[in-house]
Structure formats: structure tokens, C-alpha cells
């Protein structure tokens, strides 16, 4: 039986080399990345790293998209990692963090452009497209490059959620848990 599960060192030379470029949390290689190591092809190509400083979106907007996407895919593993590592730096409040899981696009905690991000993610996760009325607002709010970044984030974090959920990854010890 071929079980998708996190690998433990020692890794193959190729996997170790690729993983050396992956981010670490205080020296710790996330379980998700060790799960990616089941395929060096996936390590190299499967999930594009959109968390770099060159992103056309500010950290706060990226994190809202990532948290909502992983919440919509019921991926507590990745949602919790992002809350623990990025939410404070992104300036998200406790109410906003909870609203990425439990709230709606019109929740009072969201300024209008951030509520629009929630609506975009919800529509993409439900319909695989953005409704015309929402799209008009998106086009008036974000550049084409930013729009593509939003779409790429939603797509990539679907993949991350599929991997983490299929591998049944338990939350990292430092990670946040879904609000009830």
C-alpha cells in the first residue's frame, strides 16, 4: 500500500537539496513539506511559493486569501500554521481570524476591500469563477497582476489543502486550531 505520509530523514540527496530551500519555522521543517518530499517532482513544481516579498499583494491581503481558502477546504492544518506564523505580522485581529473560518464577506470586521477578498474566495471555491458583479469590483480594486496573484493563491492553497487533508496531517504543535 502506498500511503501519502510525511517522510523522515534521511531524505534522498535530491529531496534534501530541494528541501534545503524550503522555509522553516524556528529550524523545523513543516510536516506538510515532508509530505511533499514523497515526490521530488512535486517538491520542485507542485506548489509555487507565492509568499515571497515580490508579491504584488500586501501580506495582509495574501493571508486573508490563504486563510479563507484553507478554511473553505476544511484544512485546519494549513489554516493553523498560517494563523500562527503570519496573522500577527499581517495585522489580523482575533475577530478577523475567526471570520476567515466562520464569518461572511459582509462581516463587520472586514473593511470593504477585505470583505471583497472573502467574497472572491467564496465564489472561486464554490463556482470556480467570480460572478460578474464581483468581478467588476475586483477589476476596479486590483491590478491585473494582483488579480492573477489572488487566483494563483486560491489555486495553490486548494492543492496544499488537498495534500494535507489526504495525508491526514495532524496540526503542528505550535499551530492555531479552528474556532468553534
C-alpha positions as CSV (number, residue, x, y, z in Angstrom):
1,X,0.0,0.0,0.0
2,X,1.3,3.5,-0.9
3,X,0.3,5.8,1.9
4,X,0.8,9.5,1.5
5,X,2.6,10.5,4.7
6,X,5.4,12.8,5.8
7,X,8.9,11.4,5.2
8,X,11.5,11.3,7.9
9,X,15.2,11.9,7.4
10,X,17.4,10.8,5.9
11,X,15.9,12.1,2.6
12,X,17.3,11.3,-0.8
13,X,20.1,13.6,-1.9
14,X,17.8,15.3,-4.4
15,X,14.9,15.8,-1.9
16,X,17.3,17.0,0.8
17,X,18.7,19.6,-1.7
18,X,15.3,20.8,-2.7
19,X,14.0,20.9,0.9
20,X,17.1,23.0,1.9
21,X,15.4,25.9,0.1
22,X,12.0,25.4,1.9
23,X,11.2,27.8,4.7
24,X,11.5,26.5,8.3
25,X,9.7,27.5,11.5
26,X,12.5,28.1,14.0
27,X,14.6,25.4,12.3
28,X,11.7,23.0,12.0
29,X,10.6,21.6,8.6
30,X,6.9,21.5,8.5
31,X,5.1,18.2,8.2
32,X,3.5,19.4,5.0
33,X,6.8,19.9,3.3
34,X,8.0,16.5,4.5
35,X,4.8,15.1,2.9
36,X,5.7,16.9,-0.4
37,X,9.0,15.0,-0.2
38,X,7.2,11.9,-1.4
39,X,7.9,13.3,-4.9
40,X,10.9,15.3,-5.8
41,X,8.9,16.5,-8.9
42,X,6.1,17.8,-6.6
43,X,8.8,19.4,-4.4
44,X,10.1,21.3,-7.4
45,X,6.9,22.0,-9.3
46,X,3.8,21.1,-7.3
47,X,3.2,24.2,-5.3
48,X,4.6,27.5,-6.4
49,X,5.8,29.6,-3.5
50,X,3.8,32.8,-3.6
51,X,4.9,34.0,-0.2
52,X,7.9,36.0,-1.4
53,X,8.5,39.7,-0.9
54,X,8.0,40.3,-4.6
55,X,4.2,39.5,-4.4
56,X,2.1,42.3,-5.9
57,X,-0.3,41.8,-2.9
58,X,0.5,43.0,0.6
59,X,1.0,40.3,3.2
60,X,-2.4,41.1,4.9
61,X,-4.4,40.5,1.7
62,X,-2.4,37.3,0.8
63,X,-3.1,35.9,4.3
64,X,-6.8,36.7,4.1
65,X,-7.0,34.8,0.8
66,X,-4.9,31.9,2.2
67,X,-6.9,31.6,5.5
68,X,-10.3,31.8,3.8
69,X,-9.2,29.2,1.1
70,X,-7.9,26.7,3.6
71,X,-10.9,27.3,5.9
72,X,-13.3,26.7,2.9
73,X,-11.4,23.4,2.2
74,X,-11.6,22.4,5.8
75,X,-7.8,22.3,6.1
76,X,-7.2,23.0,9.8
77,X,-3.5,22.0,9.4
78,X,-2.6,24.8,6.9
79,X,-5.0,27.4,8.3
80,X,-3.5,26.9,11.8
81,X,0.1,27.2,10.5
82,X,-0.7,30.5,8.7
83,X,-2.5,31.9,11.8
84,X,0.4,31.0,14.0
85,X,3.2,32.3,11.7
86,X,1.6,35.1,9.7
87,X,-1.5,36.5,11.3
88,X,0.2,38.9,13.7
89,X,2.5,40.2,11.0
90,X,-0.5,40.7,8.8
91,X,-2.2,42.7,11.5
92,X,-5.3,40.5,11.6
93,X,-7.4,40.7,14.8
94,X,-8.8,37.8,16.6
95,X,-12.3,38.6,15.2
96,X,-10.9,38.7,11.7
97,X,-9.0,35.4,12.1
98,X,-12.2,33.7,13.4
99,X,-14.2,35.3,10.5
100,X,-11.9,33.6,7.9
101,X,-13.4,30.4,9.1
102,X,-16.9,31.3,10.4
103,X,-17.8,34.8,9.0
104,X,-19.2,36.1,5.8
105,X,-17.9,38.6,3.3
106,X,-20.1,41.3,4.9
107,X,-19.0,40.6,8.5
108,X,-18.5,43.9,10.3
109,X,-14.8,43.1,11.0
110,X,-13.9,43.5,7.3
111,X,-13.2,46.8,5.5
112,X,-14.9,46.7,2.1
113,X,-11.8,45.6,0.0
114,X,-11.1,42.8,2.5
115,X,-14.7,41.6,2.5
116,X,-14.4,41.6,-1.3
117,X,-11.4,39.2,-0.9
118,X,-13.6,36.9,1.2
119,X,-16.4,37.0,-1.5
120,X,-13.9,36.3,-4.2
121,X,-12.5,33.2,-2.4
122,X,-16.0,32.0,-1.6
123,X,-17.1,32.3,-5.2
124,X,-14.0,30.6,-6.6
125,X,-14.3,27.8,-4.1
126,X,-18.0,27.3,-4.8
127,X,-18.3,28.0,-8.6
128,X,-14.7,28.0,-9.9
129,X,-15.3,31.5,-11.2
130,X,-16.0,35.0,-10.0
131,X,-19.5,36.3,-10.6
132,X,-19.9,39.3,-13.0
133,X,-20.9,41.8,-10.2
134,X,-18.0,40.7,-8.0
135,X,-15.6,40.7,-10.9
136,X,-16.4,44.3,-11.8
137,X,-15.4,45.3,-8.2
138,X,-12.3,43.1,-8.4
139,X,-11.2,44.8,-11.6
140,X,-11.8,48.3,-10.1
141,X,-9.8,47.4,-6.9
142,X,-6.8,45.3,-8.0
143,X,-4.4,45.4,-11.0
144,X,-4.3,42.5,-13.4
145,X,-1.1,41.3,-11.8
146,X,-2.8,41.4,-8.3
147,X,-5.9,39.6,-9.7
148,X,-3.7,36.8,-11.1
149,X,-2.0,36.6,-7.7
150,X,-5.3,36.2,-5.9
151,X,-6.3,33.4,-8.4
152,X,-3.0,31.7,-8.0
153,X,-3.1,31.8,-4.2
154,X,-6.6,30.2,-4.2
155,X,-5.5,27.5,-6.6
156,X,-2.3,26.8,-4.8
157,X,-3.9,26.6,-1.4
158,X,-6.5,24.2,-2.8
159,X,-3.6,21.9,-3.7
160,X,-2.0,22.4,-0.3
161,X,-5.3,21.6,1.4
162,X,-5.8,18.5,-0.8
163,X,-2.4,17.2,0.2
164,X,-2.7,18.0,3.9
165,X,-6.2,16.6,4.2
166,X,-5.5,13.5,2.2
167,X,-2.4,12.8,4.2
168,X,-4.5,13.3,7.4
169,X,-1.8,15.7,8.8
170,X,-2.3,16.5,12.4
171,X,-2.0,20.1,13.3
172,X,1.6,21.3,14.1
173,X,2.1,21.7,17.8
174,X,2.5,25.5,17.5
175,X,-0.4,25.9,15.2
176,X,-3.8,27.6,15.9
177,X,-6.9,25.5,15.9
178,X,-10.2,26.2,14.1
179,X,-12.6,28.3,16.1
180,X,-15.8,26.5,17.1
